[in-house]
Amino acid sequence: MKSRNVMADSHTGSTSAASPRTKEQMVRAVMRGLARRWKSALGLGLLAAMTVGALVWMFLPPPVPTASVKLFIPAKPPTVVSQEHPDPPLERQTQVELIKSRFILNAAIRPPEVNNLSILRAQDDPLEWLITKIKVEFIGPEILRISLSNEDAEQARVIVDAVKDSYLEHIIERASADRNRRLKRLKEMANEQEISLKRQRETIRNLAKDSGINDSERRAFQQQLLRDQMQAVRSQLIKTDAELKSGKLKEEVYSADAPIDLSDPALDRYVDLDRRVLQSIEDQKKLESDLEALRKKAADPKIAFVTEAEAKLATHKEEHKKLRDRIRDDVREQIRTQSKSQRAERLLFLKQENFILEQQRNQLKAELENYEKTLSDNRGLIQDIKPIEFEIKLTEDLFSKLRGMIMTLEFEKDVPPRVVSLENEKATITTVDAAKRKLLVAVGAALAALFAVVGLIGFLEYRLRRLESPEGVFQGLGIRVVGTVPTTRPSTSFKWIKADRGDYGVEEQDEAIVTTRTMLLHGDGFSKHRVFLVTSPVSGEGKTTVTIRLATSVAECGRQTLLVDGDLRNPSIHERLNLKNSPGICEILRGEASLFDVLQRTPTPGLFFLSAGQWTPATSHSLDDDRVAHLFAMWREQFDFVLLDSSPTLPVSDALMFSRHTDGVILSLLQGVSRVSQATETCDKYTALGVRVLGAVVNGTPGNSYRYSAKYYYNGSESRDPDLPRDEPK
């Protein structure tokens, strides 16, 4: 046995199986199956259509009249004064459940003229019957329909009208109660605010006349209040001055015709006057002051609240620096990107803004002077009255709003509710043309039966269709046919290993096997492959026979060939070759034997056999082990050609596990027996694993096409196999 290197599969030809079936491919397959059986499908479909149509025509019950009424629930109902309807919006599903509730339906059938109707008296529980029979649905965004179907249309109309009236009465009563309740509450609130307003005004009058407060106390209070207000105005004046200075500086820059200096020192003038920077500086000063106070109080300078204050100050300083950088970059980018016209517009805007700031500064100065004068004059009484005046203004505003809401609700008191009847307040009766309805239903049922039968036949033809010819392999599966093996007389022995060429049936099969071998050894997409797995969708499709004969044929042409029985659960090759089954692959995978201990020679020179061995449940788990990959690597090193006869793919997973270590899969199919759907499923499984299905061998083909060739090549002479060694002519 010769040492061989493992050959990588670099071929990218068109021999792989089709991808897993998509819905579109399934539909196409069903249509192809229907095309093959269109006559029978059409005949059975027409028969079923006529039968169903006739049954529907004869037994379809007559139509039942329906009494219905429509209610209009607008999204924006009309109002009198305000834009919003006084009632809250109605939820669609809530209204459906409300109409079908026991409360509404019980109120509807309570009147004697409704309760004495014969269709209600005939029921054991009229309320339960009505709950199940009444139909409430929205037939549009704003249209609600209440309907009841019954043979007595007039009584059904009376019931529908009663349900509608009961529902509308409930809606109107609830809306009226809600409006009255809201109106009462608003009036109570307005009365409370009016009393509060009178009390506040009386307080102001009493305060103006009050002389019981000490002058010094009142003066101190007034002075402190004025100081706070003056401080607020002074702070606002400082900010306004800073903004005005910044605006004047920007105005000078935009007024200059010379290039603008965009360096950091030049832009710092803008940054220093920015409101955000000034505010950040004030915040920083406050943090520093707080930190200094904490340090004085703390016994240990490293105490937690001191370190937290220091960290907070450090973070603020870092954020202050980032703020300055960000403002500086924004100013630089703004000046750089502005065109001449934009700068002119900006200059005009700055002038206007500076003018406003000057006016504001002057106003603030005047207010400050006024406060100083007020402080000096000590106008305490006015300052005492101002807070109460502010409260009075708030109370007056609230009182005014309440009065407006009360007036609006009183105007809207008689507005119709959100639900109104749509059809002149009475239910209408709808009847259906019985003949037209019967015709339409019968035709629809007939068409449905026709399409159902035709579709079912197409689907069954796809699922149960068997392989009828080698051409169907490529058409149905998308894989090539690498060989066809004709039928012959059944044989109980394997004398074909040294077969007598005078047997006419065996000669045809020999020629077919040689053709298949030639495809595997020299065909496009096969020449670089050395390890093949031969399998079939299910058992009984000739995979074992094909594997044995292919291995024998390859060995006869001088290749070191290994025949492996990979059907671990049901091995049979050892019986056909009159060899032993154990030990074999199962013992190797369990570590009980080595490859060279179990390898067996066959009568054919160059053909070695590896049996399956004794299978146990533990063997299945070892198929995912690294030992399998190591075993295949040894086969590649020691043999020219390896053929593995696996178990059927669909019943068990052994073939799928073995296939991951091979160069490709050869599918064995039996004409007239193999089902296309099972073969498709098999190909899809290998494709999902990334394993290539290289081709298929079709067994059981008719031998007529081989008769002439067999007589020509086997006319009393030995085979002239082109792949056999030719040391000397025979």
Rosetta blueprint (number, residue, H / E / L):
1 M L
2 K L
3 S L
4 R L
5 N L
6 V L
7 M L
8 A L
9 D L
10 S L
11 H L
12 T L
13 G L
14 S L
15 T L
16 S L
17 A L
18 A L
19 S L
20 P L
21 R L
22 T L
23 K H
24 E H
25 Q H
26 M H
27 V H
28 R H
29 A H
30 V H
31 M H
32 R H
33 G H
34 L H
35 A H
36 R H
37 R L
38 W H
39 K H
40 S H
41 A H
42 L H
43 G H
44 L H
45 G H
46 L H
47 L H
48 A H
49 A H
50 M H
51 T H
52 V H
53 G H
54 A H
55 L H
56 V H
57 W H
58 M H
59 F H
60 L L
61 P L
62 P L
63 P L
64 V L
65 P L
66 T E
67 A E
68 S E
69 V E
70 K E
71 L E
72 F E
73 I L
74 P L
75 A L
76 K L
77 P L
78 P L
79 T L
80 V L
81 V L
82 S L
83 Q L
84 E L
85 H L
86 P L
87 D L
88 P L
89 P L
90 L L
91 E L
92 R H
93 Q H
94 T H
95 Q H
96 V H
97 E H
98 L H
99 I H
100 K L
101 S L
102 R H
103 F H
104 I H
105 L H
106 N H
107 A H
108 A H
109 I H
110 R L
111 P L
112 P H
113 E H
114 V H
115 N H
116 N L
117 L L
118 S H
119 I H
120 L H
121 R H
122 A L
123 Q L
124 D L
125 D L
126 P H
127 L H
128 E H
129 W H
130 L H
131 I H
132 T H
133 K H
134 I L
135 K E
136 V E
137 E E
138 F E
139 I L
140 G L
141 P L
142 E L
143 I E
144 L E
145 R E
146 I E
147 S E
148 L E
149 S E
150 N L
151 E L
152 D L
153 A H
154 E H
155 Q H
156 A H
157 R H
158 V H
159 I H
160 V H
161 D H
162 A H
163 V H
164 K H
165 D H
166 S H
167 Y H
168 L H
169 E H
170 H H
171 I H
172 I H
173 E H
174 R H
175 A H
176 S H
177 A H
178 D H
179 R H
180 N H
181 R H
182 R H
183 L H
184 K H
185 R H
186 L H
187 K H
188 E H
189 M H
190 A H
191 N H
192 E H
193 Q H
194 E H
195 I H
196 S H
197 L H
198 K H
199 R H
200 Q H
201 R H
202 E H
203 T H
204 I H
205 R H
206 N H
207 L H
208 A H
209 K H
210 D L
211 S L
212 G L
213 I L
214 N L
215 D H
216 S H
217 E H
218 R H
219 R H
220 A H
221 F H
222 Q H
223 Q H
224 Q H
225 L H
226 L H
227 R H
228 D H
229 Q H
230 M H
231 Q H
232 A H
233 V H
234 R H
235 S H
236 Q H
237 L H
238 I H
239 K H
240 T H
241 D H
242 A H
243 E H
244 L H
245 K H
246 S H
247 G H
248 K H
249 L H
250 K H
251 E H
252 E H
253 V H
254 Y H
255 S H
256 A L
257 D L
258 A L
259 P L
260 I L
261 D L
262 L L
263 S L
264 D H
265 P H
266 A H
267 L H
268 D H
269 R H
270 Y H
271 V H
272 D H
273 L L
274 D L
275 R H
276 R H
277 V H
278 L H
279 Q H
280 S H
281 I H
282 E H
283 D H
284 Q H
285 K H
286 K H
287 L H
288 E H
289 S H
290 D H
291 L H
292 E H
293 A H
294 L H
295 R H
296 K H
297 K H
298 A L
299 A L
300 D L
301 P L
302 K L
303 I L
304 A H
305 F H
306 V H
307 T H
308 E H
309 A H
310 E H
311 A H
312 K H
313 L H
314 A H
315 T H
316 H H
317 K H
318 E H
319 E H
320 H H
321 K H
322 K H
323 L H
324 R H
325 D H
326 R H
327 I H
328 R H
329 D H
330 D H
331 V H
332 R H
333 E H
334 Q H
335 I H
336 R H
337 T H
338 Q L
339 S L
340 K H
341 S H
342 Q H
343 R H
344 A H
345 E H
346 R H
347 L H
348 L H
349 F H
350 L H
351 K H
352 Q H
353 E H
354 N H
355 F H
356 I H
357 L H
358 E H
359 Q H
360 Q H
361 R H
362 N H
363 Q H
364 L H
365 K H
366 A H
367 E H
368 L H
369 E H
370 N H
371 Y H
372 E H
373 K H
374 T H
375 L H
376 S H
377 D H
378 N L
379 R L
380 G H
381 L H
382 I H
383 Q H
384 D H
385 I H
386 K H
387 P H
388 I H
389 E H
390 F H
391 E H
392 I H
393 K H
394 L H
395 T H
396 E H
397 D H
398 L H
399 F H
400 S H
401 K H
402 L H
403 R H
404 G H
405 M H
406 I H
407 M H
408 T H
409 L H
410 E H
411 F H
412 E H
413 K H
414 D H
415 V L
416 P L
417 P L
418 R L
419 V L
420 V E
421 S E
422 L L
423 E L
424 N L
425 E L
426 K L
427 A L
428 T E
429 I E
430 T E
431 T L
432 V L
433 D L
434 A H
435 A H
436 K H
437 R H
438 K H
439 L H
440 L H
441 V H
442 A H
443 V H
444 G H
445 A H
446 A H
447 L H
448 A H
449 A H
450 L H
451 F H
452 A H
453 V H
454 V H
455 G H
456 L H
457 I H
458 G H
459 F H
460 L H
461 E H
462 Y H
463 R H
464 L H
465 R L
466 R E
467 L L
468 E L
469 S L
470 P L
471 E H
472 G H
473 V H
474 F H
475 Q H
476 G H
477 L H
478 G L
479 I L
480 R L
481 V E
482 V E
483 G E
484 T E
485 V E
486 P E
487 T L
488 T L
489 R L
490 P L
491 S L
492 T L
493 S L
494 F L
495 K H
496 W H
497 I H
498 K H
499 A L
500 D L
501 R L
502 G L
503 D L
504 Y H
505 G H
506 V H
507 E H
508 E H
509 Q H
510 D H
511 E H
512 A H
513 I H
514 V H
515 T H
516 T H
517 R H
518 T H
519 M H
520 L H
521 L H
522 H H
523 G L
524 D L
525 G L
526 F L
527 S L
528 K L
529 H L
530 R L
531 V E
532 F E
533 L E
534 V E
535 T E
536 S L
537 P L
538 V L
539 S L
540 G L
541 E L
542 G L
543 K H
544 T H
545 T H
546 V H
547 T H
548 I H
549 R H
550 L H
551 A H
552 T H
553 S H
554 V H
555 A H
556 E H
557 C L
558 G L
559 R L
560 Q L
561 T E
562 L E
563 L E
564 V E
565 D E
566 G E
567 D L
568 L L
569 R L
570 N L
571 P L
572 S L
573 I H
574 H H
575 E H
576 R H
577 L L
578 N L
579 L L
580 K L
581 N L
582 S L
583 P L
584 G L
585 I H
586 C H
587 E H
588 I H
589 L H
590 R L
591 G L
592 E L
593 A L
594 S L
595 L H
596 F H
597 D H
598 V H
599 L L
600 Q E
601 R E
602 T L
603 P L
604 T L
605 P L
606 G L
607 L E
608 F E
609 F E
610 L E
611 S L
612 A L
613 G L
614 Q L
615 W L
616 T L
617 P H
618 A H
619 T H
620 S H
621 H H
622 S H
623 L L
624 D L
625 D L
626 D H
627 R H
628 V H
629 A H
630 H H
631 L H
632 F H
633 A H
634 M H
635 W H
636 R H
637 E H
638 Q H
639 F L
640 D L
641 F E
642 V E
643 L E
644 L E
645 D E
646 S E
647 S L
648 P L
649 T L
650 L L
651 P L
652 V L
653 S L
654 D H
655 A H
656 L H
657 M H
658 F H
659 S H
660 R L
661 H L
662 T L
663 D L
664 G E
665 V E
666 I E
667 L E
668 S E
669 L E
670 L E
671 Q L
672 G L
673 V L
674 S L
675 R E
676 V H
677 S H
678 Q H
679 A H
680 T H
681 E H
682 T H
683 C H
684 D H
685 K H
686 Y H
687 T H
688 A H
689 L H
690 G L
691 V L
692 R L
693 V E
694 L E
695 G E
696 A E
697 V E
698 V E
699 N E
700 G E
701 T E
702 P L
703 G L
704 N H
705 S H
706 Y H
707 R H
708 Y H
709 S H
710 A H
711 K H
712 Y H
713 Y H
714 Y L
715 N L
716 G L
717 S L
718 E L
719 S L
720 R L
721 D L
722 P L
723 D L
724 L L
725 P L
726 R L
727 D L
728 E L
729 P L
730 K L
